Amino acid sequence: MAHIEQHGNGGMSFVGREAVAVYRATVIEHALRFYVKTGMRVNRAYTPANMMAAACDITGMKFKARDYLGAAEALLAWRTTPATVPPVKGE
């Protein structure tokens, strides 16, 4: 079963496909917001087209070209939906 583990040393583990999808959505959301704010990519692989494609893949929605904030908001809504978030286990 997918879950997120919080470790006593401050680390986290994302176990299972659903947990990794929540992590991926978080990273892409923040990368899109960073791109809008600064015009810089967080790394070479995170082109605007790749980030938008990932947002479409994760949310199942289609976005207008260059609607980076709309995609970020959709990712936030998707990853905070109670049905999406796997249980969190702590030490």
C-alpha positions as CSV (number, residue, x, y, z in Angstrom):
1,M,0.0,0.0,0.0
2,A,1.3,3.5,-0.9
3,H,2.2,5.8,2.0
4,I,4.5,8.6,3.0
5,E,7.0,7.9,5.8
6,Q,8.3,10.7,8.0
7,H,11.6,9.8,9.6
8,G,12.9,11.2,12.9
9,N,15.9,12.8,11.3
10,G,13.8,15.0,9.1
11,G,13.8,12.7,6.0
12,M,10.8,11.5,4.1
13,S,10.2,8.4,2.0
14,F,7.5,8.2,-0.7
15,V,6.5,4.5,-1.0
16,G,4.4,3.3,-3.9
17,R,3.2,4.8,-7.1
18,E,0.5,7.1,-5.6
19,A,3.0,8.6,-3.1
20,V,5.6,9.2,-5.8
21,A,2.9,10.9,-8.0
22,V,2.1,13.3,-5.1
23,Y,5.8,14.1,-4.8
24,R,6.1,14.6,-8.6
25,A,3.1,16.9,-8.6
26,T,4.6,19.0,-5.8
27,V,8.0,19.3,-7.6
28,I,6.4,20.3,-10.9
29,E,4.0,22.8,-9.3
30,H,6.9,24.6,-7.6
31,A,9.0,24.5,-10.7
32,L,6.2,26.1,-12.7
33,R,5.8,28.8,-10.1
34,F,9.6,29.5,-10.1
35,Y,9.6,29.7,-13.8
36,V,6.7,32.3,-13.8
37,K,8.4,34.3,-11.1
38,T,12.0,34.3,-12.5
39,G,11.9,33.1,-16.1
40,M,14.5,30.5,-15.1
41,R,14.2,26.8,-15.3
42,V,15.1,24.7,-12.2
43,N,17.2,22.4,-14.3
44,R,17.8,21.6,-18.0
45,A,15.1,19.0,-18.3
46,Y,12.4,21.2,-16.9
47,T,11.5,23.1,-20.1
48,P,8.1,24.8,-20.0
49,A,6.8,22.3,-22.5
50,N,8.0,19.3,-20.4
51,M,6.5,20.8,-17.2
52,M,3.2,21.5,-18.9
53,A,3.2,17.9,-20.3
54,A,3.8,16.5,-16.9
55,A,1.0,18.7,-15.4
56,C,-1.4,17.3,-18.1
57,D,-0.2,13.8,-17.4
58,I,-0.7,14.1,-13.6
59,T,-4.0,16.0,-13.5
60,G,-5.6,14.6,-16.7
61,M,-6.5,18.1,-17.7
62,K,-5.5,20.1,-20.8
63,F,-4.1,23.6,-20.4
64,K,-3.8,26.6,-22.7
65,A,-0.3,27.3,-24.0
66,R,1.7,29.2,-21.5
67,D,-0.9,28.8,-18.7
68,Y,1.8,28.0,-16.2
69,L,0.0,29.4,-13.2
70,G,-3.2,27.6,-14.2
71,A,-1.3,24.3,-14.4
72,A,0.4,25.0,-11.0
73,E,-3.0,25.7,-9.4
74,A,-4.4,22.5,-10.9
75,L,-1.5,20.5,-9.5
76,L,-2.0,22.0,-6.1
77,A,-5.7,21.1,-6.2
78,W,-4.9,17.6,-7.4
79,R,-2.3,16.9,-4.7
80,T,-4.3,18.3,-1.8
81,T,-7.4,16.3,-2.7
82,P,-8.0,13.9,0.2
83,A,-8.6,10.9,-2.1
84,T,-5.2,11.6,-3.7
85,V,-3.0,11.9,-0.7
86,P,-1.7,8.6,0.7
87,P,-1.5,8.1,4.5
88,V,1.5,9.6,6.3
89,K,3.3,7.4,8.8
90,G,5.7,8.8,11.4
91,E,8.4,7.4,13.6
